[in-house]
Amino acid sequence: MIRIFLLVFTFTVFIFPLEATGSQEAPSPLRFGLVTAADALPAMLARDRGYFALEGVEVDLILFYNPQERDAAIQAGQLDGAISDLLAAFFFAAAGFDFRITSLTSGRFGLAGSPQSEISTLAGLQGRRVGFFPNTMTQYIADSLLGAAGVAMTDYEGVPVPNIRIRLEMLMNGLIDAAVLPEPLLTVAVSQGAALIASTDGTELVSGTFYFSRNVLENRLDEVKAFHRAYYRAVRAINADPDSFRDYLVERVGFPQAVRDSFEFFTFNKPELPTEQQLRRAHDWLRARRLLSAEISHPNLIDARPTAAW
């Protein structure tokens, strides 16, 4: 009987932990949403070169055709994180969606002048028609770039054109005098005869930001940190030899073949949080445009832990 008891005890000790271990489900990938644009390049490269795996995190990149679809997925709880923009942080907070900015991304927006308008300066847009997507980053960029040149919000005619392809078409056909465009459509417009009047290069205007849900940040912080490390690996690879990624822009990111050689790479920055000045500027613009009724506490918009290493 003693021998039988010992055999049963030994069997139990070795088998039950194995069964318990086998029953544990592997953590699901981080579901991360992005729109295929220039600022998506490092995240896509981190996936394709295995940088996420090297840093110990599994990421499912989910591509959207437009920001509206991405934001709808965020609000429906279908994403753990996403590339969005600084204004969205205030909109999400005001609507009760608990997301935090973990880093800025790098990108480029610009004001392009119609080939028919022959306008080449910001001052030349006073009283002219400028196309953008209202109440979004494109209008914020238009107001900011023009305001820096002394053209107030009321000194030009804003033309709401949410569809970016239609905005480009209206610009090229002279139906609007200028338009705010992101890359790669900014390069497309210039390659077809539009004038590059101004861009966000060299300014503190924020285009993209990383967002993660508060729940993910509290329960899967190590994975979010690994995400940022992998992203930074990709950033360093691109900055070291940007021209070697021209084919990748076309084949993987979705840039038009026509801009493969003419696209001007910008420097991708390491993961870092927006400054208080950048947050305040965006907040003040939203209040001036009457798009935000309540004061939003800036510390509640960010989480510094994923970028603490830098």
N, C-alpha and C positions, 0 to 999 in steps of 0.2 A: 504493500500500500504506500509505503514511504517512497519507493522508487516511482510508482505511478504519479504520486503527488508532485515529485520533483520534475518529472517529465512534463506534466501539464503546466506547472509554474514556469518552467523554462520556455515552453512553447508560447505561453501567454505574454511573457516579457518581451520576446523578440518579435512576435507577429503583430501585436496590437499597436506598437509605435509605428510599424511599417504601414499598417492600414490607416492610421490617423494621418501620417504624412502624405500618403497617396490621395487622401480625400481632400486635401487643401488645394483650392483652385489657384492657379498662377494669376498674378495681378494682370488686369486688363491693360492694353496699351493706353497711353495718354492720347486722347482724341484731340487733335490740334487742327484748327481750321485756318485756311488762308486763301486769298485770291491770288491767282498767278500774276505777279508783278515783280518789279525789280527787287523789292524788299523781301520777296519770298525765296530768292536765290540761295542764301546760306542754309535755310531750313531744309530746302529740297536737296541740297548738296550733302548736308549732314545725314540725311536718309540714304541717299544713293551711294555714298562712300562708306557707309557703315559706322559713322561717328557716333550715332545714338547708341548702337550696340556696344561700341568700344567703351562708352561712358556708363553702360549698364542700365539703359532705359529703353523701353520699347515704345515707339511713337507711331501712331497712325495719322499721317497727314491727309486731311480731307480738303480737297480743292473745290472752290466755289466760283461760279461764273461772275458774280457781282457781290458787292458788300451787303446788299439787302438780304440775300440768301444766307450769307454767313451770320449776320446779326439775328436773323430769325432762328437759326440753329442754336446760337448762344442762348437766346431767350427761352427756347424750348428745352434747354438742359441737355442738348445733344453733343456739346463740346466741353472738354475740360479746359481748353485754352484756345487762343486765336491771336492772329495779327489783326489789329484794328487800328484806331487812331486815338489821339489824346482827347478829342471832344467826346468820344463814346464813353470814356470813363465817367464824365459828368452825367451823361444821359442815363447810363446804367445805374449809377448811384441814385439819381433822382427817381428812377423807376423801381428801385428796390432790388436790383440784380446785384448779387454780392460777388463782384469780380475785382481783382486788384491788378494794377500795372506792375509788372516785374522788370521791364526793361524797355528802352527805346529800340527801334529798328532803324535802319538806314534806307533812305529812298530819295526820290527827286520828283517834285512837282514844278511846273513852270507855266508862265503866261506866254502863250503863243499868239502872234498877231496874224490876221488873215492876209494872204498874199494880195488881195484886192485893196486892203485898207492902207498899206504902205506905212503903218505905224510901227516904230521901232523903239519907242521909249515909253516908260510908265506915265510920264506927264502927258504924253500924246493921247492917253486913253480918257482924259477928262471929257465927260459928256458922251462917251462912246458906249457901245453895247458889248458887254463882257459875259460870256457864257460860263455857267458852273452848275453844280448840283446844290440847290439851296439848303441851308441849315447843316452843311457838312464841312469837312475839311477843305474842300475846294473853294467854298465861299470865304472861309476863314483866311485861306492863303491869298485870295484876291484882295480882300480888305486889307490884309497886313502888308502885302507888297506895294499896293497902291498907296496906302496910308503913309508908308515910309517915304514915298516920293511926293507927299503933299496932296494926294488926291483922296479926299474924304469919302466915306461910305455913300454919301448923298451926291457926290460929284460925278458918278458914272452910273450907267443904266445896267443893272444886273438882269441877265436873261436866264431864267431857270431852264436848264436842259439836263435832266437827271441821267439820261442814257448817254454814256460816254462816246459811243460810236456815232450817234447822231450829233453830238456836240462837235466832234472832229469834222464830220461832214459839213455841218453848218459853217464852221470856221473856214474850211477850204473853199466853200462856195460863196463866201463873202456875206452870208446872212447874219453873222455877228462879226464884230471887229476884232475880238480876241477871245480866248478861252483858256481856262485852267485845265491842264492835262497832266496826268501822271506818266511815268515811263511804263511801257515803251511808246505810247501814243504821242508823247511829246517829241521824241526823235522822229517818229513817222511824219508828224506835221512839218517839222523843220526840213526833213529830207524832201518833202513835196512842195517846198516854197514858202512855208510860213516863217515868220521872223520870231526868233527867240527873244522876247522882250525882257524877261527876268525869270530866274529860277530860285528855288529854295537853297541851292548850294551856297555855303558860306553864311547862312543865316541860322538863327536859333528856332526857326519854324519847325515844329515837330510834325512829321508825317505819320509814321507807324509806331505802334507800341505792341508789346506782348502783354496779353491778359491771361490770367489763370483764375479759376473759381476759388473762392475762399475755402471751400471744402477740400479741394485738391491740395491747396497750399498747406492746410493744417494736417492732412492725413498722408500726403505723398510728397512731402517737401524734398526729400532726397532725389526723387525722380525729376522734379522740376529743376533742381540744381543741376542734375546731370544733363537735362535738356539744354540749359544755357551753356554748359561746358562744351557740349557737342556743337552747338551753334557757333561758339567762338572758335572752335577748331576750323569750321568751314570758313568763317570770316578771315582767318589768317591765311588759309589756302588761297582764297580769292584775291586778297590784297597783294599776295606775293607774286601773282602772275595773272592779272585779270584778263589779258588777251587770250589766254589759253581756254577761257570759258565761253568764247563767242558761239561756238557750235552748241554748247550746252544750253545757252540762253534760248536758242531756236528749237533744239530738239526736245528739251525737257521742261523749260520754263514757259515756252509758248510764245516767244518773241517772233514777230514777222521776219522772214528771211531777208526782207528789204533793209532791215536796220542792223543786220548782223555786223557789218563792218563800220557803220557810222555811229553806233551806240557808244556814248562816252561814259566809261565806268566812273563811278564815284567811290570814295573810300568807305568801306563798311566799318562801323565803329564796334568796339567791344561792348558787351552788355552793360548798360548803365541806366540809372533812373533819370526821369526828367527833373530839371531843377525847379525850385520854388518859383522862379521867375517865369519859366515856361508854363507851369500850371496856372499861375496867376494871370498871365496874358490870355490864355485860353478861357479861363473863368470870366475875366472881364469882358471879353468879346461876346461870350454867350449871354451875359447880362445886358450888354449894350444892344444886342440884337433881339433881346427879350425872348430868348430861347430857354432860359433857366430862371426860375422864379425864386429858388431858395439858395442860400449860401451852402456850399459843399465844403466840408473840412478836408483840406488837401491830404493830411496824413492818412485819412481813411481811404484814399484812392490808390495807395501804393503798398507794396510789400518789398522791403529791401533785402530779405534773406537770400533769395536766389542769386543776387549779384554781389553779395557781401565779399566774395573772394576777390573782387576787383575794386 
